[in-house]
Amino acid sequence: MTFQFSLQKIKRAIAGFRARLMKEKATKTMSAPHSIQEMMQRIAATRPVEIGCDECFEQLDHFVEFDIAGKNVAEALPLVSEHLERCKDCREEFELLRAMLKAQTLSS
């Protein structure tokens, strides 16, 4: 049995999953740095221009399409690329969306 889903439908499903994940995170406390060195590393890792998870998620479908097409995603969408390097949650969403679209492409 094969399923065909539109990119928008997949994105909505991931958004629902993401909303539940963010709700769970809201009930937990942010992890505090364990040392001054770790705090300094976190500060040094910030950039003058960054995007947050919401902005990243809004552009994720374009990022995945570029990636699957073999385009240079770091050049096309540098802020999304940088965010995915730093954010485990968004990276997981990217990998899930990419895997689903690749599977759909192979089954077509």
Phi and psi restraints in degrees (range 20) as a CNS / XPLOR table:
assign (resid 1 and name C) (resid 2 and name N)
       (resid 2 and name CA) (resid 2 and name C) 1.0 -114.7 20.0 2
assign (resid 2 and name N) (resid 2 and name CA)
       (resid 2 and name C) (resid 3 and name N) 1.0 149.0 20.0 2
assign (resid 2 and name C) (resid 3 and name N)
       (resid 3 and name CA) (resid 3 and name C) 1.0 -118.2 20.0 2
assign (resid 3 and name N) (resid 3 and name CA)
       (resid 3 and name C) (resid 4 and name N) 1.0 143.2 20.0 2
assign (resid 3 and name C) (resid 4 and name N)
       (resid 4 and name CA) (resid 4 and name C) 1.0 -120.9 20.0 2
assign (resid 4 and name N) (resid 4 and name CA)
       (resid 4 and name C) (resid 5 and name N) 1.0 122.3 20.0 2
assign (resid 4 and name C) (resid 5 and name N)
       (resid 5 and name CA) (resid 5 and name C) 1.0 -125.4 20.0 2
assign (resid 5 and name N) (resid 5 and name CA)
       (resid 5 and name C) (resid 6 and name N) 1.0 144.1 20.0 2
assign (resid 5 and name C) (resid 6 and name N)
       (resid 6 and name CA) (resid 6 and name C) 1.0 -76.3 20.0 2
assign (resid 6 and name N) (resid 6 and name CA)
       (resid 6 and name C) (resid 7 and name N) 1.0 158.7 20.0 2
assign (resid 6 and name C) (resid 7 and name N)
       (resid 7 and name CA) (resid 7 and name C) 1.0 -58.8 20.0 2
assign (resid 7 and name N) (resid 7 and name CA)
       (resid 7 and name C) (resid 8 and name N) 1.0 -39.2 20.0 2
assign (resid 7 and name C) (resid 8 and name N)
       (resid 8 and name CA) (resid 8 and name C) 1.0 -65.0 20.0 2
assign (resid 8 and name N) (resid 8 and name CA)
       (resid 8 and name C) (resid 9 and name N) 1.0 -39.9 20.0 2
assign (resid 8 and name C) (resid 9 and name N)
       (resid 9 and name CA) (resid 9 and name C) 1.0 -65.8 20.0 2
assign (resid 9 and name N) (resid 9 and name CA)
       (resid 9 and name C) (resid 10 and name N) 1.0 -42.3 20.0 2
assign (resid 9 and name C) (resid 10 and name N)
       (resid 10 and name CA) (resid 10 and name C) 1.0 -62.6 20.0 2
assign (resid 10 and name N) (resid 10 and name CA)
       (resid 10 and name C) (resid 11 and name N) 1.0 -43.3 20.0 2
assign (resid 10 and name C) (resid 11 and name N)
       (resid 11 and name CA) (resid 11 and name C) 1.0 -63.5 20.0 2
assign (resid 11 and name N) (resid 11 and name CA)
       (resid 11 and name C) (resid 12 and name N) 1.0 -40.1 20.0 2
assign (resid 11 and name C) (resid 12 and name N)
       (resid 12 and name CA) (resid 12 and name C) 1.0 -64.1 20.0 2
assign (resid 12 and name N) (resid 12 and name CA)
       (resid 12 and name C) (resid 13 and name N) 1.0 -40.8 20.0 2
assign (resid 12 and name C) (resid 13 and name N)
       (resid 13 and name CA) (resid 13 and name C) 1.0 -63.3 20.0 2
assign (resid 13 and name N) (resid 13 and name CA)
       (resid 13 and name C) (resid 14 and name N) 1.0 -43.1 20.0 2
assign (resid 13 and name C) (resid 14 and name N)
       (resid 14 and name CA) (resid 14 and name C) 1.0 -66.1 20.0 2
assign (resid 14 and name N) (resid 14 and name CA)
       (resid 14 and name C) (resid 15 and name N) 1.0 -36.8 20.0 2
assign (resid 14 and name C) (resid 15 and name N)
       (resid 15 and name CA) (resid 15 and name C) 1.0 -62.2 20.0 2
assign (resid 15 and name N) (resid 15 and name CA)
       (resid 15 and name C) (resid 16 and name N) 1.0 -39.9 20.0 2
assign (resid 15 and name C) (resid 16 and name N)
       (resid 16 and name CA) (resid 16 and name C) 1.0 -64.0 20.0 2
assign (resid 16 and name N) (resid 16 and name CA)
       (resid 16 and name C) (resid 17 and name N) 1.0 -43.4 20.0 2
assign (resid 16 and name C) (resid 17 and name N)
       (resid 17 and name CA) (resid 17 and name C) 1.0 -61.8 20.0 2
assign (resid 17 and name N) (resid 17 and name CA)
       (resid 17 and name C) (resid 18 and name N) 1.0 -43.1 20.0 2
assign (resid 17 and name C) (resid 18 and name N)
       (resid 18 and name CA) (resid 18 and name C) 1.0 -63.6 20.0 2
assign (resid 18 and name N) (resid 18 and name CA)
       (resid 18 and name C) (resid 19 and name N) 1.0 -39.9 20.0 2
assign (resid 18 and name C) (resid 19 and name N)
       (resid 19 and name CA) (resid 19 and name C) 1.0 -62.6 20.0 2
assign (resid 19 and name N) (resid 19 and name CA)
       (resid 19 and name C) (resid 20 and name N) 1.0 -42.0 20.0 2
assign (resid 19 and name C) (resid 20 and name N)
       (resid 20 and name CA) (resid 20 and name C) 1.0 -64.8 20.0 2
assign (resid 20 and name N) (resid 20 and name CA)
       (resid 20 and name C) (resid 21 and name N) 1.0 -40.9 20.0 2
assign (resid 20 and name C) (resid 21 and name N)
       (resid 21 and name CA) (resid 21 and name C) 1.0 -62.6 20.0 2
assign (resid 21 and name N) (resid 21 and name CA)
       (resid 21 and name C) (resid 22 and name N) 1.0 -44.0 20.0 2
assign (resid 21 and name C) (resid 22 and name N)
       (resid 22 and name CA) (resid 22 and name C) 1.0 -65.8 20.0 2
assign (resid 22 and name N) (resid 22 and name CA)
       (resid 22 and name C) (resid 23 and name N) 1.0 -34.8 20.0 2
assign (resid 22 and name C) (resid 23 and name N)
       (resid 23 and name CA) (resid 23 and name C) 1.0 -64.5 20.0 2
assign (resid 23 and name N) (resid 23 and name CA)
       (resid 23 and name C) (resid 24 and name N) 1.0 -41.5 20.0 2
assign (resid 23 and name C) (resid 24 and name N)
       (resid 24 and name CA) (resid 24 and name C) 1.0 -63.1 20.0 2
assign (resid 24 and name N) (resid 24 and name CA)
       (resid 24 and name C) (resid 25 and name N) 1.0 -41.9 20.0 2
assign (resid 24 and name C) (resid 25 and name N)
       (resid 25 and name CA) (resid 25 and name C) 1.0 -65.2 20.0 2
assign (resid 25 and name N) (resid 25 and name CA)
       (resid 25 and name C) (resid 26 and name N) 1.0 -33.4 20.0 2
assign (resid 25 and name C) (resid 26 and name N)
       (resid 26 and name CA) (resid 26 and name C) 1.0 -63.7 20.0 2
assign (resid 26 and name N) (resid 26 and name CA)
       (resid 26 and name C) (resid 27 and name N) 1.0 -26.8 20.0 2
assign (resid 26 and name C) (resid 27 and name N)
       (resid 27 and name CA) (resid 27 and name C) 1.0 -82.6 20.0 2
assign (resid 27 and name N) (resid 27 and name CA)
       (resid 27 and name C) (resid 28 and name N) 1.0 -12.8 20.0 2
assign (resid 27 and name C) (resid 28 and name N)
       (resid 28 and name CA) (resid 28 and name C) 1.0 -101.3 20.0 2
assign (resid 28 and name N) (resid 28 and name CA)
       (resid 28 and name C) (resid 29 and name N) 1.0 156.4 20.0 2
assign (resid 28 and name C) (resid 29 and name N)
       (resid 29 and name CA) (resid 29 and name C) 1.0 -85.8 20.0 2
assign (resid 29 and name N) (resid 29 and name CA)
       (resid 29 and name C) (resid 30 and name N) 1.0 150.4 20.0 2
assign (resid 29 and name C) (resid 30 and name N)
       (resid 30 and name CA) (resid 30 and name C) 1.0 -66.3 20.0 2
assign (resid 30 and name N) (resid 30 and name CA)
       (resid 30 and name C) (resid 31 and name N) 1.0 145.0 20.0 2
assign (resid 30 and name C) (resid 31 and name N)
       (resid 31 and name CA) (resid 31 and name C) 1.0 -74.8 20.0 2
assign (resid 31 and name N) (resid 31 and name CA)
       (resid 31 and name C) (resid 32 and name N) 1.0 129.6 20.0 2
assign (resid 31 and name C) (resid 32 and name N)
       (resid 32 and name CA) (resid 32 and name C) 1.0 -84.2 20.0 2
assign (resid 32 and name N) (resid 32 and name CA)
       (resid 32 and name C) (resid 33 and name N) 1.0 147.2 20.0 2
assign (resid 32 and name C) (resid 33 and name N)
       (resid 33 and name CA) (resid 33 and name C) 1.0 -61.7 20.0 2
assign (resid 33 and name N) (resid 33 and name CA)
       (resid 33 and name C) (resid 34 and name N) 1.0 142.2 20.0 2
assign (resid 33 and name C) (resid 34 and name N)
       (resid 34 and name CA) (resid 34 and name C) 1.0 -86.2 20.0 2
assign (resid 34 and name N) (resid 34 and name CA)
       (resid 34 and name C) (resid 35 and name N) 1.0 -12.5 20.0 2
assign (resid 34 and name C) (resid 35 and name N)
       (resid 35 and name CA) (resid 35 and name C) 1.0 -155.2 20.0 2
assign (resid 35 and name N) (resid 35 and name CA)
       (resid 35 and name C) (resid 36 and name N) 1.0 165.7 20.0 2
assign (resid 35 and name C) (resid 36 and name N)
       (resid 36 and name CA) (resid 36 and name C) 1.0 -64.3 20.0 2
assign (resid 36 and name N) (resid 36 and name CA)
       (resid 36 and name C) (resid 37 and name N) 1.0 -36.3 20.0 2
assign (resid 36 and name C) (resid 37 and name N)
       (resid 37 and name CA) (resid 37 and name C) 1.0 -62.1 20.0 2
assign (resid 37 and name N) (resid 37 and name CA)
       (resid 37 and name C) (resid 38 and name N) 1.0 -43.5 20.0 2
assign (resid 37 and name C) (resid 38 and name N)
       (resid 38 and name CA) (resid 38 and name C) 1.0 -63.7 20.0 2
assign (resid 38 and name N) (resid 38 and name CA)
       (resid 38 and name C) (resid 39 and name N) 1.0 -40.4 20.0 2
assign (resid 38 and name C) (resid 39 and name N)
       (resid 39 and name CA) (resid 39 and name C) 1.0 -62.3 20.0 2
assign (resid 39 and name N) (resid 39 and name CA)
       (resid 39 and name C) (resid 40 and name N) 1.0 -42.2 20.0 2
assign (resid 39 and name C) (resid 40 and name N)
       (resid 40 and name CA) (resid 40 and name C) 1.0 -65.0 20.0 2
assign (resid 40 and name N) (resid 40 and name CA)
       (resid 40 and name C) (resid 41 and name N) 1.0 -37.8 20.0 2
assign (resid 40 and name C) (resid 41 and name N)
       (resid 41 and name CA) (resid 41 and name C) 1.0 -64.4 20.0 2
assign (resid 41 and name N) (resid 41 and name CA)
       (resid 41 and name C) (resid 42 and name N) 1.0 -40.5 20.0 2
assign (resid 41 and name C) (resid 42 and name N)
       (resid 42 and name CA) (resid 42 and name C) 1.0 -63.8 20.0 2
assign (resid 42 and name N) (resid 42 and name CA)
       (resid 42 and name C) (resid 43 and name N) 1.0 -42.0 20.0 2
assign (resid 42 and name C) (resid 43 and name N)
       (resid 43 and name CA) (resid 43 and name C) 1.0 -65.9 20.0 2
assign (resid 43 and name N) (resid 43 and name CA)
       (resid 43 and name C) (resid 44 and name N) 1.0 -43.0 20.0 2
assign (resid 43 and name C) (resid 44 and name N)
       (resid 44 and name CA) (resid 44 and name C) 1.0 -65.6 20.0 2
assign (resid 44 and name N) (resid 44 and name CA)
       (resid 44 and name C) (resid 45 and name N) 1.0 -26.5 20.0 2
assign (resid 44 and name C) (resid 45 and name N)
       (resid 45 and name CA) (resid 45 and name C) 1.0 -78.4 20.0 2
assign (resid 45 and name N) (resid 45 and name CA)
       (resid 45 and name C) (resid 46 and name N) 1.0 -13.2 20.0 2
assign (resid 45 and name C) (resid 46 and name N)
       (resid 46 and name CA) (resid 46 and name C) 1.0 -72.5 20.0 2
assign (resid 46 and name N) (resid 46 and name CA)
       (resid 46 and name C) (resid 47 and name N) 1.0 152.5 20.0 2
assign (resid 46 and name C) (resid 47 and name N)
       (resid 47 and name CA) (resid 47 and name C) 1.0 -120.2 20.0 2
assign (resid 47 and name N) (resid 47 and name CA)
       (resid 47 and name C) (resid 48 and name N) 1.0 158.5 20.0 2
assign (resid 47 and name C) (resid 48 and name N)
       (resid 48 and name CA) (resid 48 and name C) 1.0 -61.4 20.0 2
assign (resid 48 and name N) (resid 48 and name CA)
       (resid 48 and name C) (resid 49 and name N) 1.0 -35.2 20.0 2
assign (resid 48 and name C) (resid 49 and name N)
       (resid 49 and name CA) (resid 49 and name C) 1.0 -125.8 20.0 2
assign (resid 49 and name N) (resid 49 and name CA)
       (resid 49 and name C) (resid 50 and name N) 1.0 119.5 20.0 2
assign (resid 49 and name C) (resid 50 and name N)
       (resid 50 and name CA) (resid 50 and name C) 1.0 -136.6 20.0 2
assign (resid 50 and name N) (resid 50 and name CA)
       (resid 50 and name C) (resid 51 and name N) 1.0 161.6 20.0 2
assign (resid 50 and name C) (resid 51 and name N)
       (resid 51 and name CA) (resid 51 and name C) 1.0 -117.3 20.0 2
assign (resid 51 and name N) (resid 51 and name CA)
       (resid 51 and name C) (resid 52 and name N) 1.0 155.8 20.0 2
assign (resid 51 and name C) (resid 52 and name N)
       (resid 52 and name CA) (resid 52 and name C) 1.0 -93.2 20.0 2
assign (resid 52 and name N) (resid 52 and name CA)
       (resid 52 and name C) (resid 53 and name N) 1.0 -178.0 20.0 2
assign (resid 52 and name C) (resid 53 and name N)
       (resid 53 and name CA) (resid 53 and name C) 1.0 -61.9 20.0 2
assign (resid 53 and name N) (resid 53 and name CA)
       (resid 53 and name C) (resid 54 and name N) 1.0 -40.2 20.0 2
assign (resid 53 and name C) (resid 54 and name N)
       (resid 54 and name CA) (resid 54 and name C) 1.0 -62.9 20.0 2
assign (resid 54 and name N) (resid 54 and name CA)
       (resid 54 and name C) (resid 55 and name N) 1.0 -46.0 20.0 2
assign (resid 54 and name C) (resid 55 and name N)
       (resid 55 and name CA) (resid 55 and name C) 1.0 -64.8 20.0 2
assign (resid 55 and name N) (resid 55 and name CA)
       (resid 55 and name C) (resid 56 and name N) 1.0 -39.1 20.0 2
assign (resid 55 and name C) (resid 56 and name N)
       (resid 56 and name CA) (resid 56 and name C) 1.0 -62.5 20.0 2
assign (resid 56 and name N) (resid 56 and name CA)
       (resid 56 and name C) (resid 57 and name N) 1.0 -46.1 20.0 2
assign (resid 56 and name C) (resid 57 and name N)
       (resid 57 and name CA) (resid 57 and name C) 1.0 -63.1 20.0 2
assign (resid 57 and name N) (resid 57 and name CA)
       (resid 57 and name C) (resid 58 and name N) 1.0 -36.0 20.0 2
assign (resid 57 and name C) (resid 58 and name N)
       (resid 58 and name CA) (resid 58 and name C) 1.0 -62.2 20.0 2
assign (resid 58 and name N) (resid 58 and name CA)
       (resid 58 and name C) (resid 59 and name N) 1.0 -30.1 20.0 2
assign (resid 58 and name C) (resid 59 and name N)
       (resid 59 and name CA) (resid 59 and name C) 1.0 -102.5 20.0 2
assign (resid 59 and name N) (resid 59 and name CA)
       (resid 59 and name C) (resid 60 and name N) 1.0 -0.7 20.0 2
assign (resid 59 and name C) (resid 60 and name N)
       (resid 60 and name CA) (resid 60 and name C) 1.0 -62.5 20.0 2
assign (resid 60 and name N) (resid 60 and name CA)
       (resid 60 and name C) (resid 61 and name N) 1.0 -37.5 20.0 2
assign (resid 60 and name C) (resid 61 and name N)
       (resid 61 and name CA) (resid 61 and name C) 1.0 -64.0 20.0 2
assign (resid 61 and name N) (resid 61 and name CA)
       (resid 61 and name C) (resid 62 and name N) 1.0 -39.6 20.0 2
assign (resid 61 and name C) (resid 62 and name N)
       (resid 62 and name CA) (resid 62 and name C) 1.0 -65.5 20.0 2
assign (resid 62 and name N) (resid 62 and name CA)
       (resid 62 and name C) (resid 63 and name N) 1.0 -41.3 20.0 2
assign (resid 62 and name C) (resid 63 and name N)
       (resid 63 and name CA) (resid 63 and name C) 1.0 -59.9 20.0 2
assign (resid 63 and name N) (resid 63 and name CA)
       (resid 63 and name C) (resid 64 and name N) 1.0 -45.6 20.0 2
assign (resid 63 and name C) (resid 64 and name N)
       (resid 64 and name CA) (resid 64 and name C) 1.0 -64.7 20.0 2
assign (resid 64 and name N) (resid 64 and name CA)
       (resid 64 and name C) (resid 65 and name N) 1.0 -43.5 20.0 2
assign (resid 64 and name C) (resid 65 and name N)
       (resid 65 and name CA) (resid 65 and name C) 1.0 -60.3 20.0 2
assign (resid 65 and name N) (resid 65 and name CA)
       (resid 65 and name C) (resid 66 and name N) 1.0 -42.9 20.0 2
assign (resid 65 and name C) (resid 66 and name N)
       (resid 66 and name CA) (resid 66 and name C) 1.0 -63.1 20.0 2
assign (resid 66 and name N) (resid 66 and name CA)
       (resid 66 and name C) (resid 67 and name N) 1.0 -43.1 20.0 2
assign (resid 66 and name C) (resid 67 and name N)
       (resid 67 and name CA) (resid 67 and name C) 1.0 -61.9 20.0 2
assign (resid 67 and name N) (resid 67 and name CA)
       (resid 67 and name C) (resid 68 and name N) 1.0 -48.0 20.0 2
assign (resid 67 and name C) (resid 68 and name N)
       (resid 68 and name CA) (resid 68 and name C) 1.0 -64.4 20.0 2
assign (resid 68 and name N) (resid 68 and name CA)
       (resid 68 and name C) (resid 69 and name N) 1.0 -33.5 20.0 2
assign (resid 68 and name C) (resid 69 and name N)
       (resid 69 and name CA) (resid 69 and name C) 1.0 -76.0 20.0 2
assign (resid 69 and name N) (resid 69 and name CA)
       (resid 69 and name C) (resid 70 and name N) 1.0 -5.9 20.0 2
assign (resid 69 and name C) (resid 70 and name N)
       (resid 70 and name CA) (resid 70 and name C) 1.0 83.4 20.0 2
assign (resid 70 and name N) (resid 70 and name CA)
       (resid 70 and name C) (resid 71 and name N) 1.0 14.7 20.0 2
assign (resid 70 and name C) (resid 71 and name N)
       (resid 71 and name CA) (resid 71 and name C) 1.0 -79.6 20.0 2
assign (resid 71 and name N) (resid 71 and name CA)
       (resid 71 and name C) (resid 72 and name N) 1.0 161.2 20.0 2
assign (resid 71 and name C) (resid 72 and name N)
       (resid 72 and name CA) (resid 72 and name C) 1.0 -77.9 20.0 2
assign (resid 72 and name N) (resid 72 and name CA)
       (resid 72 and name C) (resid 73 and name N) 1.0 95.8 20.0 2
assign (resid 72 and name C) (resid 73 and name N)
       (resid 73 and name CA) (resid 73 and name C) 1.0 -69.0 20.0 2
assign (resid 73 and name N) (resid 73 and name CA)
       (resid 73 and name C) (resid 74 and name N) 1.0 -31.9 20.0 2
assign (resid 73 and name C) (resid 74 and name N)
       (resid 74 and name CA) (resid 74 and name C) 1.0 -65.1 20.0 2
assign (resid 74 and name N) (resid 74 and name CA)
       (resid 74 and name C) (resid 75 and name N) 1.0 -31.1 20.0 2
assign (resid 74 and name C) (resid 75 and name N)
       (resid 75 and name CA) (resid 75 and name C) 1.0 -82.6 20.0 2
assign (resid 75 and name N) (resid 75 and name CA)
       (resid 75 and name C) (resid 76 and name N) 1.0 -40.1 20.0 2
assign (resid 75 and name C) (resid 76 and name N)
       (resid 76 and name CA) (resid 76 and name C) 1.0 -71.5 20.0 2
assign (resid 76 and name N) (resid 76 and name CA)
       (resid 76 and name C) (resid 77 and name N) 1.0 -43.3 20.0 2
assign (resid 76 and name C) (resid 77 and name N)
       (resid 77 and name CA) (resid 77 and name C) 1.0 -134.6 20.0 2
assign (resid 77 and name N) (resid 77 and name CA)
       (resid 77 and name C) (resid 78 and name N) 1.0 72.6 20.0 2
assign (resid 77 and name C) (resid 78 and name N)
       (resid 78 and name CA) (resid 78 and name C) 1.0 -62.6 20.0 2
assign (resid 78 and name N) (resid 78 and name CA)
       (resid 78 and name C) (resid 79 and name N) 1.0 -36.6 20.0 2
assign (resid 78 and name C) (resid 79 and name N)
       (resid 79 and name CA) (resid 79 and name C) 1.0 -68.4 20.0 2
assign (resid 79 and name N) (resid 79 and name CA)
       (resid 79 and name C) (resid 80 and name N) 1.0 -37.6 20.0 2
assign (resid 79 and name C) (resid 80 and name N)
       (resid 80 and name CA) (resid 80 and name C) 1.0 -66.7 20.0 2
assign (resid 80 and name N) (resid 80 and name CA)
       (resid 80 and name C) (resid 81 and name N) 1.0 -44.4 20.0 2
assign (resid 80 and name C) (resid 81 and name N)
       (resid 81 and name CA) (resid 81 and name C) 1.0 -57.9 20.0 2
assign (resid 81 and name N) (resid 81 and name CA)
       (resid 81 and name C) (resid 82 and name N) 1.0 -46.3 20.0 2
assign (resid 81 and name C) (resid 82 and name N)
       (resid 82 and name CA) (resid 82 and name C) 1.0 -65.1 20.0 2
assign (resid 82 and name N) (resid 82 and name CA)
       (resid 82 and name C) (resid 83 and name N) 1.0 -39.9 20.0 2
assign (resid 82 and name C) (resid 83 and name N)
       (resid 83 and name CA) (resid 83 and name C) 1.0 -63.4 20.0 2
assign (resid 83 and name N) (resid 83 and name CA)
       (resid 83 and name C) (resid 84 and name N) 1.0 -42.0 20.0 2
assign (resid 83 and name C) (resid 84 and name N)
       (resid 84 and name CA) (resid 84 and name C) 1.0 -64.9 20.0 2
assign (resid 84 and name N) (resid 84 and name CA)
       (resid 84 and name C) (resid 85 and name N) 1.0 -28.4 20.0 2
assign (resid 84 and name C) (resid 85 and name N)
       (resid 85 and name CA) (resid 85 and name C) 1.0 -68.3 20.0 2
assign (resid 85 and name N) (resid 85 and name CA)
       (resid 85 and name C) (resid 86 and name N) 1.0 -31.8 20.0 2
assign (resid 85 and name C) (resid 86 and name N)
       (resid 86 and name CA) (resid 86 and name C) 1.0 -95.9 20.0 2
assign (resid 86 and name N) (resid 86 and name CA)
       (resid 86 and name C) (resid 87 and name N) 1.0 -27.3 20.0 2
assign (resid 86 and name C) (resid 87 and name N)
       (resid 87 and name CA) (resid 87 and name C) 1.0 -108.5 20.0 2
assign (resid 87 and name N) (resid 87 and name CA)
       (resid 87 and name C) (resid 88 and name N) 1.0 110.9 20.0 2
assign (resid 87 and name C) (resid 88 and name N)
       (resid 88 and name CA) (resid 88 and name C) 1.0 -63.3 20.0 2
assign (resid 88 and name N) (resid 88 and name CA)
       (resid 88 and name C) (resid 89 and name N) 1.0 -41.8 20.0 2
assign (resid 88 and name C) (resid 89 and name N)
       (resid 89 and name CA) (resid 89 and name C) 1.0 -63.4 20.0 2
assign (resid 89 and name N) (resid 89 and name CA)
       (resid 89 and name C) (resid 90 and name N) 1.0 -47.0 20.0 2
assign (resid 89 and name C) (resid 90 and name N)
       (resid 90 and name CA) (resid 90 and name C) 1.0 -67.6 20.0 2
assign (resid 90 and name N) (resid 90 and name CA)
       (resid 90 and name C) (resid 91 and name N) 1.0 -35.6 20.0 2
assign (resid 90 and name C) (resid 91 and name N)
       (resid 91 and name CA) (resid 91 and name C) 1.0 -62.9 20.0 2
assign (resid 91 and name N) (resid 91 and name CA)
       (resid 91 and name C) (resid 92 and name N) 1.0 -40.6 20.0 2
assign (resid 91 and name C) (resid 92 and name N)
       (resid 92 and name CA) (resid 92 and name C) 1.0 -64.0 20.0 2
assign (resid 92 and name N) (resid 92 and name CA)
       (resid 92 and name C) (resid 93 and name N) 1.0 -40.8 20.0 2
assign (resid 92 and name C) (resid 93 and name N)
       (resid 93 and name CA) (resid 93 and name C) 1.0 -62.6 20.0 2
assign (resid 93 and name N) (resid 93 and name CA)
       (resid 93 and name C) (resid 94 and name N) 1.0 -42.6 20.0 2
assign (resid 93 and name C) (resid 94 and name N)
       (resid 94 and name CA) (resid 94 and name C) 1.0 -59.7 20.0 2
assign (resid 94 and name N) (resid 94 and name CA)
       (resid 94 and name C) (resid 95 and name N) 1.0 -48.4 20.0 2
assign (resid 94 and name C) (resid 95 and name N)
       (resid 95 and name CA) (resid 95 and name C) 1.0 -63.9 20.0 2
assign (resid 95 and name N) (resid 95 and name CA)
       (resid 95 and name C) (resid 96 and name N) 1.0 -38.7 20.0 2
assign (resid 95 and name C) (resid 96 and name N)
       (resid 96 and name CA) (resid 96 and name C) 1.0 -64.8 20.0 2
assign (resid 96 and name N) (resid 96 and name CA)
       (resid 96 and name C) (resid 97 and name N) 1.0 -47.9 20.0 2
assign (resid 96 and name C) (resid 97 and name N)
       (resid 97 and name CA) (resid 97 and name C) 1.0 -62.3 20.0 2
assign (resid 97 and name N) (resid 97 and name CA)
       (resid 97 and name C) (resid 98 and name N) 1.0 -42.9 20.0 2
assign (resid 97 and name C) (resid 98 and name N)
       (resid 98 and name CA) (resid 98 and name C) 1.0 -62.6 20.0 2
assign (resid 98 and name N) (resid 98 and name CA)
       (resid 98 and name C) (resid 99 and name N) 1.0 -44.4 20.0 2
assign (resid 98 and name C) (resid 99 and name N)
       (resid 99 and name CA) (resid 99 and name C) 1.0 -63.7 20.0 2
assign (resid 99 and name N) (resid 99 and name CA)
       (resid 99 and name C) (resid 100 and name N) 1.0 -41.2 20.0 2
assign (resid 99 and name C) (resid 100 and name N)
       (resid 100 and name CA) (resid 100 and name C) 1.0 -65.5 20.0 2
assign (resid 100 and name N) (resid 100 and name CA)
       (resid 100 and name C) (resid 101 and name N) 1.0 -42.7 20.0 2
assign (resid 100 and name C) (resid 101 and name N)
       (resid 101 and name CA) (resid 101 and name C) 1.0 -69.1 20.0 2
assign (resid 101 and name N) (resid 101 and name CA)
       (resid 101 and name C) (resid 102 and name N) 1.0 -37.6 20.0 2
assign (resid 101 and name C) (resid 102 and name N)
       (resid 102 and name CA) (resid 102 and name C) 1.0 -64.4 20.0 2
assign (resid 102 and name N) (resid 102 and name CA)
       (resid 102 and name C) (resid 103 and name N) 1.0 -42.5 20.0 2
assign (resid 102 and name C) (resid 103 and name N)
       (resid 103 and name CA) (resid 103 and name C) 1.0 -63.9 20.0 2
assign (resid 103 and name N) (resid 103 and name CA)
       (resid 103 and name C) (resid 104 and name N) 1.0 -40.1 20.0 2
assign (resid 103 and name C) (resid 104 and name N)
       (resid 104 and name CA) (resid 104 and name C) 1.0 -65.8 20.0 2
assign (resid 104 and name N) (resid 104 and name CA)
       (resid 104 and name C) (resid 105 and name N) 1.0 -39.9 20.0 2
assign (resid 104 and name C) (resid 105 and name N)
       (resid 105 and name CA) (resid 105 and name C) 1.0 -64.7 20.0 2
assign (resid 105 and name N) (resid 105 and name CA)
       (resid 105 and name C) (resid 106 and name N) 1.0 -41.3 20.0 2
assign (resid 105 and name C) (resid 106 and name N)
       (resid 106 and name CA) (resid 106 and name C) 1.0 -68.1 20.0 2
assign (resid 106 and name N) (resid 106 and name CA)
       (resid 106 and name C) (resid 107 and name N) 1.0 -32.4 20.0 2
assign (resid 106 and name C) (resid 107 and name N)
       (resid 107 and name CA) (resid 107 and name C) 1.0 -81.7 20.0 2
assign (resid 107 and name N) (resid 107 and name CA)
       (resid 107 and name C) (resid 108 and name N) 1.0 -12.3 20.0 2
